[in-house]
Each structure stands twice: as structure tokens, then as C-alpha cells.
């Protein structure tokens, strides 16, 4: 998947009340950042948002900034955000920027839901 492919965001209700899953499919880059931010802003954060990145092959620093902003938004509204399904390439960005020490990361959506 080329890094200039479009990003699709699917909103899914979690297995339990108060959980919303946002599944991202495609690269998270400056090119599609504004659409992603608009989608994030259009959703009132539930008690728990799970950001499923299993369909994200690549993320740049602008994309990471948008995820950090959404994390802050969720926290400020009294909710939580967990990132799930991060591939090794994207996980390296989380580690390099030390965001993995701030935003909880799980191997799967199921694991994130179990934390709720």
C-alpha cells in the first residue's frame, strides 16, 4: 500500500456499552490528516475509545501528532483512549517518540476491550 493511499476510518461500537472502536485503514500521514481530525472532532468521546491501527501500514510525525491530540481530547472529556493492533513499523514510531509511555497500547482490539 503506497503512503499516498487514502485513509478510511470505520466507526464500530464495542462489545460493551461505552466503548467505541475507530478502525483506521491506510497510511496516517499529513496528506490525509485533516480528514482524520475532522472525523475525530465529529465524535463525542465515549468512556473508552479504541483506536484500531491494525490496518495502518505507515504513519508519519503529523499522524502521530493527530493521535496525541485525540488522546488529549479524550482525556479532557473524561474518557480514555487505547491504541490497538499496531504493526512493528508504526510501533517503532511510538517507541522512538516515547508516546508508548503515555498512550496505552495493546496487541488487539479484544485485549483493549478486556481492559475496560
Secondary structure, 3 states (H helix, E strand, C coil): CCCCCCCEEEEEECCCCCEEEEEEECCECHHHHHHHHHHHHCCCCCCEEEEEEEECCCECHHHHHHHHHHHHHHHHCCCEEEEECCCHHHHHHHHHCCHHHCCEEECCHHHHHHHC
